[in-house]
Amino acid sequence: MSKKWWNNVLAFCRWLVLKDDLYGLQRRENGRFSWSRIALYEWLPFFQGLLDLQRELNKSITNVNLGEHSDAIKLYLMVYRKHLSKGSLSLLRGHLTDCFLSLRSSIEIVAFAALVKTDPRLANQWLSAWEDDQSYRLYKSQFSAKSIFKASNPLLKDLSKRYDYCSRLCHPSIYAVYPHFNFLEEGPKTKAKLEEFEININKNVSDQPVLLMILQYFIETNLCILRLFREVISSGNDDWEKNLMALASSFEEQKRDVQEQVVLSLRAEYKRLFP
């Protein structure tokens, strides 16, 4: 047998291993997504509502004169849709803490838009950051976390706190690592088992308080992001504003129900652990 033949055999074996690992994970993710479409049916309209609001805002921006920073803000709004979609899919596929990375990026991008509106000259710095190292360093200093959240806008202040919280769950701190493990007591020792997903499809939604709290946090934060984009663009679209208010009102009702479910679930868990 030639060396080339054996190399092809080895490559095929590696492909089989990859197929088993990644394709298997994909199938399990699809299973969680199918479960979410049924079990989280009350929440799905909020995800679609957020995407619809972004789409309508993106359409309305073509009729608004944003001045010299127009191109940058249009790009920010389109990039936001990517993060919103990615975060929603991560959540619905059972990767709860992964959605915070997309959420953090979404907060950052709308803060960029607010900063550029305040100082339109910064749009060119952002757009030209790719040209050389000096341009990138200049962009990095102008768009640092301290710079983008220094304004007194109430929405930015709220998003600044949410940005810090999301950062805890994005960096490899104990906040981010702990949710991915299940700790089992085996005699005198405690064994850590890595969990692929943070959604348990064998439990009712009402018995998963962390899932409910993250759903609430994700939607609430994106409503805040969309409100800030609306301020930046100032499109004067009354229909869009009505749709936002309707979605926010429905969410507040859902939020009250969720808070009751979370309290009841936590009480039940407490009684189980401390009978």
Rosetta silent file (secondary structure, phi, psi, omega in degrees, C-alpha in Angstrom):
SEQUENCE: MSKKWWNNVLAFCRWLVLKDDLYGLQRRENGRFSWSRIALYEWLPFFQGLLDLQRELNKSITNVNLGEHSDAIKLYLMVYRKHLSKGSLSLLRGHLTDCFLSLRSSIEIVAFAALVKTDPRLANQWLSAWEDDQSYRLYKSQFSAKSIFKASNPLLKDLSKRYDYCSRLCHPSIYAVYPHFNFLEEGPKTKAKLEEFEININKNVSDQPVLLMILQYFIETNLCILRLFREVISSGNDDWEKNLMALASSFEEQKRDVQEQVVLSLRAEYKRLFP
SCORE:     score description
SCORE:     0.000 S_00000001
   1 L     0.000  138.013 -178.748    0.000    0.000    0.000 S_00000001
   2 L   -77.790  161.759  178.276    1.281    3.473   -0.883 S_00000001
   3 H   -63.674  -36.432  179.698    1.833    6.259    1.662 S_00000001
   4 H   -62.893  -39.773 -179.804   -0.831    8.340   -0.071 S_00000001
   5 H   -63.368  -45.582  179.899   -3.377    5.538    0.388 S_00000001
   6 H   -64.743  -36.592  176.636   -2.666    5.297    4.125 S_00000001
   7 H   -62.175  -38.208  178.105   -2.931    9.086    4.454 S_00000001
   8 H   -67.089  -38.662  177.732   -6.370    8.941    2.839 S_00000001
   9 H   -63.314  -44.763  179.275   -7.428    6.174    5.238 S_00000001
  10 H   -63.020  -41.033  179.080   -6.255    8.249    8.244 S_00000001
  11 H   -63.030  -39.296  178.667   -8.055   11.325    6.910 S_00000001
  12 H   -65.883  -39.388  178.658  -11.268    9.283    6.559 S_00000001
  13 H   -64.704  -40.392  177.378  -10.933    7.996   10.152 S_00000001
  14 H   -63.335  -38.503  178.727  -10.491   11.537   11.420 S_00000001
  15 H   -63.533  -38.101  178.495  -13.612   12.549    9.483 S_00000001
  16 H   -63.491  -41.804  178.158  -15.576    9.741   11.154 S_00000001
  17 H   -63.614  -44.853  178.871  -14.532   10.973   14.609 S_00000001
  18 H   -61.147  -42.592 -179.770  -15.444   14.548   13.669 S_00000001
  19 H   -61.799  -42.034 -179.065  -18.764   13.376   12.293 S_00000001
  20 H   -66.437  -43.784 -176.669  -19.569   11.505   15.501 S_00000001
  21 H   -72.980  -57.413 -173.568  -18.631   14.406   17.794 S_00000001
  22 H   -76.884  -39.730  178.185  -19.908   17.464   15.950 S_00000001
  23 H   -66.726  -35.888  176.999  -22.824   15.864   14.116 S_00000001
  24 H   -64.444  -41.790  177.237  -23.926   14.293   17.382 S_00000001
  25 H   -63.067  -40.474  179.170  -23.794   17.669   19.089 S_00000001
  26 H   -61.878  -41.540  179.434  -25.767   19.190   16.239 S_00000001
  27 H   -63.823  -41.063  179.498  -28.486   16.557   16.601 S_00000001
  28 H   -68.297  -36.023  175.938  -28.715   17.197   20.343 S_00000001
  29 H   -63.890  -44.282  178.839  -28.870   20.949   19.728 S_00000001
  30 H   -61.694  -34.981  176.881  -31.676   20.442   17.227 S_00000001
  31 H   -64.086  -42.168  177.515  -33.485   18.357   19.847 S_00000001
  32 H   -65.800  -39.040  179.975  -33.261   21.224   22.353 S_00000001
  33 H   -64.703  -42.178  177.236  -34.425   23.695   19.723 S_00000001
  34 H   -63.137  -39.766  177.029  -37.448   21.544   18.896 S_00000001
  35 H   -62.500  -42.773 -178.600  -38.217   21.280   22.628 S_00000001
  36 H   -63.160  -37.604 -178.885  -37.933   25.078   22.987 S_00000001
  37 H   -63.036  -27.202  179.057  -40.369   25.675   20.128 S_00000001
  38 H   -94.160  -52.077 -174.520  -42.995   23.731   22.061 S_00000001
  39 H   -71.021  -29.904 -177.526  -42.149   24.344   25.709 S_00000001
  40 L  -106.664   32.174 -176.154  -41.332   28.031   25.261 S_00000001
  41 L   -58.695  -29.167  179.253  -44.241   28.830   22.951 S_00000001
  42 L   -72.342  -20.773 -177.253  -45.204   31.796   25.144 S_00000001
  43 L   -95.268  -23.705 -174.958  -41.750   33.307   24.667 S_00000001
  44 H   -58.184  -38.137  177.691  -41.278   32.826   20.917 S_00000001
  45 H   -59.769  -27.139  178.933  -43.396   35.886   19.936 S_00000001
  46 H   -72.515  -40.338  176.565  -40.961   38.089   21.877 S_00000001
  47 H   -61.929  -46.423  179.806  -37.956   36.783   19.923 S_00000001
  48 H   -66.867  -36.996  178.533  -39.782   37.325   16.639 S_00000001
  49 H   -61.678  -40.120  177.923  -41.036   40.712   17.823 S_00000001
  50 H   -64.153  -43.449  179.270  -37.474   41.883   18.498 S_00000001
  51 H   -65.413  -38.890  177.744  -36.347   40.755   15.045 S_00000001
  52 H   -63.767  -41.908  179.629  -39.354   42.470   13.431 S_00000001
  53 H   -64.129  -39.828  177.246  -38.598   45.731   15.242 S_00000001
  54 H   -64.020  -42.622 -178.052  -34.985   45.636   14.068 S_00000001
  55 H   -62.391  -44.701 -179.437  -36.100   44.956   10.494 S_00000001
  56 H   -66.886  -37.854  177.901  -38.551   47.869   10.493 S_00000001
  57 H   -66.295  -36.840  178.423  -35.976   50.207   12.019 S_00000001
  58 H   -65.564  -35.529  177.040  -33.491   49.133    9.365 S_00000001
  59 H   -69.538  -41.119 -175.621  -36.034   50.008    6.659 S_00000001
  60 H   -70.636  -22.963 -176.489  -36.835   53.393    8.152 S_00000001
  61 H   -67.277  -22.005  179.704  -33.174   54.422    8.362 S_00000001
  62 H   -68.605  -22.121 -178.414  -33.030   54.780    4.566 S_00000001
  63 H   -98.453    8.687 -176.357  -35.399   57.765    4.811 S_00000001
  64 L  -115.619  134.751  177.025  -33.434   59.554    7.543 S_00000001
  65 L   -88.721  106.385 -178.257  -30.526   61.939    7.023 S_00000001
  66 L   -97.709    4.646  177.019  -27.952   60.938    9.628 S_00000001
  67 H    76.612 -153.369 -173.594  -25.231   63.177    8.285 S_00000001
  68 H   -69.654  -15.487  179.800  -21.590   62.147    7.943 S_00000001
  69 H   -98.902   14.662 -176.194  -21.968   59.245   10.375 S_00000001
  70 H   -58.769  -48.411 -176.329  -24.814   57.656    8.388 S_00000001
  71 H   -61.137  -43.445 -178.159  -22.818   54.708    6.976 S_00000001
  72 H   -62.937  -45.933 -177.163  -21.417   53.700   10.359 S_00000001
  73 H   -66.424  -37.087  176.497  -24.802   53.738   12.115 S_00000001
  74 H   -62.209  -40.636  177.906  -26.418   51.717    9.321 S_00000001
  75 H   -66.715  -39.914  178.351  -23.691   49.098    9.707 S_00000001
  76 H   -58.322  -44.314 -177.347  -24.137   49.064   13.496 S_00000001
  77 H   -66.105  -37.605  178.740  -27.840   48.355   13.124 S_00000001
  78 H   -70.548  -40.296  177.635  -27.244   45.497   10.683 S_00000001
  79 H   -63.614  -35.856  178.279  -24.530   43.952   12.875 S_00000001
  80 H   -58.297  -38.625 -179.934  -26.931   44.159   15.810 S_00000001
  81 H   -61.447  -38.822  178.630  -29.351   41.878   13.954 S_00000001
  82 H   -61.029  -46.599 -178.829  -26.636   39.237   13.640 S_00000001
  83 H   -66.959  -37.716  177.889  -25.961   39.315   17.394 S_00000001
  84 H   -63.272  -45.011  179.759  -29.678   39.294   18.196 S_00000001
  85 H   -65.940  -44.957 -178.557  -30.258   36.242   15.980 S_00000001
  86 H   -64.236  -42.910  178.579  -27.191   34.417   17.245 S_00000001
  87 H   -64.160  -40.133  178.958  -28.048   35.080   20.894 S_00000001
  88 H   -63.198  -44.807 -179.678  -31.637   33.924   20.378 S_00000001
  89 H   -65.888  -40.233  178.403  -30.510   30.678   18.740 S_00000001
  90 H   -58.759  -44.809 -178.162  -27.928   30.012   21.458 S_00000001
  91 H   -64.538  -47.559 -176.129  -30.589   30.407   24.108 S_00000001
  92 H   -71.898  -19.313  177.388  -33.189   28.259   22.339 S_00000001
  93 L   -90.475    0.736  174.572  -30.611   25.520   21.641 S_00000001
  94 L    99.534    1.164  177.646  -29.815   25.186   25.328 S_00000001
  95 L   -95.978   76.075 -170.328  -26.591   27.192   25.531 S_00000001
  96 L   -62.185  -51.587 -175.875  -27.956   29.714   28.014 S_00000001
  97 L   -70.166  -21.351  178.253  -24.782   31.464   29.125 S_00000001
  98 L   -65.091  -25.973 -178.473  -23.510   31.655   25.526 S_00000001
  99 H   -66.551  -19.728 -178.567  -26.278   34.147   24.740 S_00000001
 100 H   -72.255  -25.321  175.947  -24.542   36.686   26.995 S_00000001
 101 H   -65.788  -45.391  176.975  -21.638   36.983   24.552 S_00000001
 102 H   -65.664  -37.847 -179.659  -24.045   38.067   21.800 S_00000001
 103 H   -65.223  -41.976  178.483  -25.875   40.292   24.257 S_00000001
 104 H   -62.235  -43.109  178.820  -22.618   41.990   25.295 S_00000001
 105 H   -64.624  -36.645  178.772  -21.717   42.615   21.641 S_00000001
 106 H   -64.895  -42.637  178.359  -25.200   44.047   21.007 S_00000001
 107 H   -63.018  -42.062 -178.800  -24.836   46.482   23.905 S_00000001
 108 H   -62.614  -42.597 -174.316  -21.406   47.498   22.654 S_00000001
 109 H   -70.916  -35.992  177.825  -22.600   48.153   19.108 S_00000001
 110 H   -73.892  -30.365  174.888  -25.536   50.364   20.134 S_00000001
 111 H   -66.815  -35.944  174.370  -23.227   52.262   22.514 S_00000001
 112 H   -60.070  -45.102 -178.731  -20.937   52.846   19.504 S_00000001
 113 H   -61.065  -42.788  179.149  -23.919   54.257   17.607 S_00000001
 114 H   -65.054  -38.958  179.691  -24.789   56.616   20.475 S_00000001
 115 H   -66.553  -43.443 -178.902  -21.161   57.785   20.726 S_00000001
 116 H   -65.913  -34.171  177.066  -20.875   58.413   16.990 S_00000001
 117 H   -66.230  -37.612  179.132  -24.082   60.442   17.019 S_00000001
 118 H   -67.695  -40.005  179.450  -22.633   62.605   19.804 S_00000001
 119 L  -132.890   88.420 -175.439  -19.351   63.086   17.923 S_00000001
 120 L   -57.293  -23.145 -179.895  -19.803   62.332   14.181 S_00000001
 121 H   -62.760  -25.697 -178.407  -16.041   62.670   13.564 S_00000001
 122 H   -68.683  -20.060  179.716  -15.554   59.343   15.338 S_00000001
 123 H   -59.573  -42.790  179.762  -17.397   57.538   12.532 S_00000001
 124 H   -66.856  -35.218  177.274  -14.390   57.947   10.227 S_00000001
 125 H   -63.709  -40.633  178.702  -12.048   56.676   12.946 S_00000001
 126 H   -67.022  -44.046 -176.801  -14.171   53.553   13.307 S_00000001
 127 H   -70.054  -26.559 -176.442  -14.433   53.029    9.544 S_00000001
 128 L  -102.270   10.054 -176.766  -10.695   53.511    8.950 S_00000001
 129 L   -63.485  -18.432 -177.376   -9.448   51.394   11.890 S_00000001
 130 L   -81.435  -12.317 -168.906   -8.412   48.638    9.470 S_00000001
 131 L   -66.530  -44.325  179.164   -5.881   50.780    7.576 S_00000001
 132 L  -160.474  174.872 -177.308   -2.867   50.385    9.884 S_00000001
 133 H   -62.243  -38.435 -179.211   -1.843   49.716   13.502 S_00000001
 134 H   -64.496  -42.083  178.740   -1.873   53.388   14.423 S_00000001
 135 H   -63.363  -39.190  179.751   -5.451   53.802   13.134 S_00000001
 136 H   -67.196  -41.112  178.743   -6.537   50.746   15.095 S_00000001
 137 H   -63.821  -38.247  178.218   -4.924   52.010   18.305 S_00000001
 138 H   -65.064  -45.108  176.330   -6.649   55.361   17.850 S_00000001
 139 H   -58.930  -45.049 -176.258  -10.006   53.643   17.332 S_00000001
 140 H   -61.962  -37.582  179.801   -9.422   51.434   20.373 S_00000001
 141 H   -72.639  -34.462 -177.918   -8.737   54.425   22.622 S_00000001
 142 H   -79.077  -25.028 -176.403  -11.770   56.358   21.362 S_00000001
 143 L  -114.009   30.027  176.770  -14.180   53.404   21.607 S_00000001
 144 L   -69.888  164.530 -179.413  -13.100   51.941   24.933 S_00000001
 145 H   -58.761  -37.572  179.004  -15.733   50.844   27.456 S_00000001
 146 H   -64.439  -35.608 -177.547  -15.057   53.980   29.518 S_00000001
 147 H   -75.306  -42.474 -173.000  -15.626   56.178   26.469 S_00000001
 148 H   -77.035  -18.288 -178.934  -18.785   54.584   25.110 S_00000001
 149 L  -111.489   17.674 -176.343  -20.616   54.550   28.462 S_00000001
 150 L   -84.500  -13.011 -178.992  -19.621   57.992   29.767 S_00000001
 151 L   -68.612  160.498 -176.815  -22.759   59.798   28.533 S_00000001
 152 L   -91.253    5.194  179.658  -25.558   60.668   30.957 S_00000001
 153 L   -58.315  126.277 -178.772  -28.273   59.008   28.840 S_00000001
 154 H   -57.300  -37.084  178.771  -30.468   56.849   31.183 S_00000001
 155 H   -66.018  -40.229  178.299  -30.615   54.029   28.625 S_00000001
 156 H   -66.265  -37.073  178.167  -26.827   53.995   28.329 S_00000001
 157 H   -62.488  -44.226  178.209  -26.480   53.932   32.113 S_00000001
 158 H   -63.593  -44.741 -178.878  -28.746   50.898   32.318 S_00000001
 159 H   -67.316  -28.952  177.241  -26.928   49.183   29.445 S_00000001
 160 H   -62.831  -41.917  177.574  -23.565   49.907   31.083 S_00000001
 161 H   -65.859  -40.256  179.731  -24.596   47.829   34.112 S_00000001
 162 H   -68.723  -33.980  176.742  -25.872   45.077   31.854 S_00000001
 163 H   -61.723  -44.666  179.372  -22.614   45.184   29.878 S_00000001
 164 H   -63.437  -40.361  179.910  -20.632   44.555   33.078 S_00000001
 165 H   -66.065  -43.470  178.670  -22.933   41.670   34.023 S_00000001
 166 H   -62.937  -36.097 -179.617  -22.625   40.079   30.576 S_00000001
 167 H   -61.826  -37.050  178.160  -18.833   40.431   30.757 S_00000001
 168 H   -58.962  -34.966 -176.078  -18.775   38.284   33.891 S_00000001
 169 H   -93.507   -1.237  177.461  -20.454   35.496   31.942 S_00000001
 170 H  -100.515  -39.788  179.401  -18.286   35.899   28.822 S_00000001
 171 L   -76.581  157.272 -177.559  -14.827   35.846   30.365 S_00000001
 172 L   -77.084   52.632  175.395  -13.545   32.542   31.827 S_00000001
 173 L   -88.578  176.466  178.802  -14.361   33.556   35.402 S_00000001
 174 H   -63.964  -28.617  177.525  -16.172   31.301   37.881 S_00000001
 175 H   -60.270  -39.451 -177.082  -19.409   33.075   36.881 S_00000001
 176 H   -83.402  -33.591 -173.854  -19.023   31.743   33.331 S_00000001
 177 H   -81.151  -41.179 -172.796  -17.572   28.325   34.113 S_00000001
 178 H   -54.950  -44.270 -177.619  -19.786   27.167   36.986 S_00000001
 179 H   -61.555  -16.293 -177.227  -23.090   26.869   35.008 S_00000001
 180 H   -88.376    2.529 -177.225  -21.471   24.344   32.658 S_00000001
 181 E  -123.450  149.238  172.053  -20.843   21.797   35.415 S_00000001
 182 E  -117.034  122.279 -175.456  -22.931   19.473   37.516 S_00000001
 183 E   -98.700  120.678 -175.717  -21.292   18.601   40.837 S_00000001
 184 E  -114.484  134.896  177.975  -22.001   15.109   42.130 S_00000001
 185 E   -88.938  120.794  177.781  -21.118   13.774   45.546 S_00000001
 186 E  -122.884   90.323 -175.816  -19.511   10.317   45.390 S_00000001
 187 L    69.117 -132.248 -179.784  -18.666    9.310   48.925 S_00000001
 188 L   -78.287   -9.357 -176.088  -16.164   11.725   50.458 S_00000001
 189 E  -105.581  155.771  174.397  -15.333   13.207   47.026 S_00000001
 190 E  -113.536  125.411 -177.105  -17.178   15.621   44.763 S_00000001
 191 E  -105.069  133.218  178.355  -17.049   14.876   41.046 S_00000001
 192 E   -96.511  124.916  178.636  -17.484   17.599   38.412 S_00000001
 193 E  -115.613  125.114  179.473  -19.364   16.570   35.284 S_00000001
 194 E   -73.320  127.947  178.918  -19.348   18.842   32.246 S_00000001
 195 L  -103.152  130.662  179.430  -22.843   19.520   30.919 S_00000001
 196 L   -68.321  -36.926 -172.483  -23.294   20.250   27.212 S_00000001
 197 L  -127.357  157.867  177.913  -26.533   22.144   27.738 S_00000001
 198 L  -112.009   12.259  171.715  -28.158   24.293   30.391 S_00000001
 199 L  -112.759  129.743  177.541  -31.715   23.371   29.421 S_00000001
 200 L  -101.655  107.310 -176.049  -33.151   20.157   30.838 S_00000001
 201 L   -74.814   -5.583  177.037  -35.713   18.851   28.354 S_00000001
 202 L   -93.955    1.537  178.272  -36.949   16.344   30.951 S_00000001
 203 L  -115.626  155.608  172.524  -38.157   19.128   33.241 S_00000001
 204 L   -71.170  153.146  178.289  -41.008   21.597   32.949 S_00000001
 205 H   -58.819  -39.300 -178.015  -40.067   25.182   32.142 S_00000001
 206 H   -64.429  -17.709  179.190  -41.570   26.295   35.460 S_00000001
 207 H   -96.575   10.570  179.834  -39.056   24.046   37.268 S_00000001
 208 L  -124.236   78.487 -174.831  -36.064   25.744   35.617 S_00000001
 209 H   -61.252  -33.257 -179.933  -35.736   29.174   37.277 S_00000001
 210 H   -65.451  -42.526  176.935  -32.367   29.960   35.662 S_00000001
 211 H   -58.488  -46.108 -178.851  -33.852   29.468   32.190 S_00000001
 212 H   -63.860  -40.620 -178.691  -36.765   31.766   33.057 S_00000001
 213 H   -69.076  -37.533  179.819  -34.510   34.467   34.474 S_00000001
 214 H   -71.579  -38.831  174.262  -32.177   34.414   31.460 S_00000001
 215 H   -55.919  -47.833 -179.088  -35.114   34.580   29.034 S_00000001
 216 H   -62.017  -46.529 -177.211  -36.386   37.606   30.885 S_00000001
 217 H   -64.293  -41.365 -178.058  -32.970   39.285   31.010 S_00000001
 218 H   -63.112  -48.483 -177.738  -32.268   38.679   27.312 S_00000001
 219 H   -69.084  -43.171  179.534  -35.545   40.150   26.078 S_00000001
 220 H   -59.053  -43.759 -179.271  -35.497   43.057   28.532 S_00000001
 221 H   -66.952  -40.456  179.700  -31.971   44.042   27.477 S_00000001
 222 H   -69.221  -31.287  173.532  -32.781   43.888   23.768 S_00000001
 223 H   -63.395  -39.827  177.295  -35.829   46.101   24.262 S_00000001
 224 H   -64.808  -41.057  178.738  -33.507   48.622   25.896 S_00000001
 225 H   -62.369  -44.574 -179.777  -31.054   48.330   22.984 S_00000001
 226 H   -64.822  -37.303  176.971  -33.806   48.953   20.435 S_00000001
 227 H   -61.787  -40.826 -179.620  -35.006   52.015   22.360 S_00000001
 228 H   -69.985  -40.020  174.253  -31.503   53.472   22.232 S_00000001
 229 H   -58.569  -39.347  179.340  -31.172   52.742   18.513 S_00000001
 230 H   -61.898  -41.081  178.043  -34.477   54.559   18.067 S_00000001
 231 H   -65.352  -40.522 -178.514  -33.072   57.611   19.855 S_00000001
 232 H   -64.627  -42.373 -175.358  -29.917   57.536   17.743 S_00000001
 233 H   -81.712  -35.894  179.544  -31.820   57.312   14.460 S_00000001
 234 L    50.768   53.429 -174.723  -34.742   59.624   15.424 S_00000001
 235 L   -78.490  -20.023 -179.151  -36.793   58.349   12.506 S_00000001
 236 L    69.602   27.079 -179.526  -40.148   59.617   13.784 S_00000001
 237 L   -87.036  101.100 -176.355  -41.862   56.345   12.868 S_00000001
 238 H   -66.856  -37.072  179.597  -45.021   56.306   15.011 S_00000001
 239 H   -62.856  -40.195  178.609  -46.034   52.794   13.933 S_00000001
 240 H   -62.509  -43.055 -179.614  -42.658   51.447   15.041 S_00000001
 241 H   -62.520  -40.301  178.871  -43.036   53.151   18.405 S_00000001
 242 H   -64.838  -42.043  178.899  -46.508   51.632   18.859 S_00000001
 243 H   -64.217  -39.172  177.788  -45.201   48.160   18.020 S_00000001
 244 H   -63.721  -45.459 -178.993  -42.366   48.581   20.510 S_00000001
 245 H   -64.379  -38.005  179.304  -44.766   49.707   23.240 S_00000001
 246 H   -65.800  -42.733  179.050  -47.115   46.790   22.495 S_00000001
 247 H   -66.171  -42.380 -179.986  -44.265   44.268   22.707 S_00000001
 248 H   -64.704  -38.287  178.795  -42.929   45.855   25.896 S_00000001
 249 H   -65.360  -43.984  177.748  -46.405   45.815   27.469 S_00000001
 250 H   -63.666  -36.620 -179.835  -46.890   42.122   26.657 S_00000001
 251 H   -66.852  -38.897  179.173  -43.457   41.413   28.043 S_00000001
 252 H   -61.505  -38.102  176.587  -44.257   43.137   31.359 S_00000001
 253 H   -65.183  -45.062  178.522  -47.266   40.831   31.779 S_00000001
 254 H   -62.710  -37.346 -178.464  -45.111   37.801   31.003 S_00000001
 255 H   -62.907  -41.742  178.466  -42.469   39.093   33.392 S_00000001
 256 H   -62.885  -42.860  178.184  -44.905   39.205   36.313 S_00000001
 257 H   -63.876  -40.112 -178.711  -45.957   35.620   35.655 S_00000001
 258 H   -64.455  -43.284 -178.338  -42.311   34.539   35.377 S_00000001
 259 H   -60.913  -37.429  176.414  -41.332   36.135   38.663 S_00000001
 260 H   -65.863  -43.554  179.622  -44.079   34.176   40.421 S_00000001
 261 H   -63.485  -40.231 -179.882  -42.924   30.936   38.773 S_00000001
 262 H   -63.834  -44.641 -179.970  -39.296   31.610   39.726 S_00000001
 263 H   -61.242  -46.211 -179.783  -40.191   32.254   43.370 S_00000001
 264 H   -63.838  -40.958 -179.882  -42.285   29.076   43.564 S_00000001
 265 H   -65.528  -43.226  179.482  -39.565   27.016   41.864 S_00000001
 266 H   -66.026  -36.831  176.690  -36.847   28.321   44.178 S_00000001
 267 H   -63.800  -43.986  179.695  -39.011   27.624   47.218 S_00000001
 268 H   -62.833  -40.343  178.841  -39.614   24.055   46.054 S_00000001
 269 H   -66.559  -38.664  179.368  -35.867   23.557   45.487 S_00000001
 270 H   -63.705  -43.036  179.727  -35.093   24.982   48.926 S_00000001
 271 H   -65.862  -33.604  179.468  -37.549   22.589   50.589 S_00000001
 272 H   -67.700  -40.498 -178.417  -36.010   19.679   48.674 S_00000001
 273 H   -78.761  -32.248 -178.867  -32.519   20.556   49.845 S_00000001
 274 L  -128.205   71.147 -175.750  -33.509   21.518   53.392 S_00000001
 275 L   -65.535    0.000    0.000  -36.595   19.435   54.300 S_00000001
